[in-house]
Amino acid sequence: MWGGAQLASRRLSVTWCHGIAPAPVRLHAWVQAGDGTPVEEPPSTFAYTPALTIGGHHQHRP
């Protein structure tokens, strides 16, 4: 799993996600790597359905 600092040092972009989970209704925001893996998030993050995503370009620049 990539940490935020590791992503930044490698100049990899991330996707910012805002999501919602039901019963009871909960909101959560997180970033995910280009492969869709949440960055430094607990497994419970997968309970959230993304409602808004910003970004999504996965690039490696030397």
SVG drawing of the C-alpha trace seen along z (x, -y; Angstrom):
<svg xmlns="http://www.w3.org/2000/svg" viewBox="-30 -17 43 21">
<polyline fill="none" stroke="black" stroke-width="0.4" points="0.0,0.0 1.3,-3.5 1.5,-6.2 0.6,-9.8 4.2,-10.9 5.4,-8.1 2.9,-9.0 3.9,-12.6 7.7,-11.8 7.1,-9.7 4.8,-12.4 2.0,-9.9 -1.4,-11.5 -4.4,-10.3 -8.1,-10.5 -10.0,-12.4 -13.2,-10.5 -16.3,-11.5 -18.5,-8.6 -21.6,-7.5 -22.6,-4.4 -26.1,-3.4 -27.7,-2.5 -27.0,-4.7 -26.0,-7.2 -22.3,-8.1 -20.1,-10.3 -16.4,-9.9 -13.6,-11.3 -10.4,-9.6 -7.7,-9.5 -7.0,-6.5 -4.0,-5.5 -4.3,-5.0 -5.2,-1.4 -8.2,-2.3 -6.6,-1.3 -7.5,-3.7 -4.3,-5.4 -3.7,-4.7 -7.4,-3.9 -8.9,-1.1 -10.7,1.8 -14.1,0.2 -13.5,-2.4 -14.8,0.2 -18.3,-0.1 -18.6,-3.6 -19.9,-4.1 -18.1,-7.0 -20.6,-9.8 -18.0,-12.2 -14.4,-11.7 -11.9,-14.3 -8.8,-13.5 -7.9,-10.1 -4.7,-10.5 -2.1,-8.0 1.2,-9.2 4.9,-8.5 7.3,-11.3 11.0,-10.6"/>
</svg>
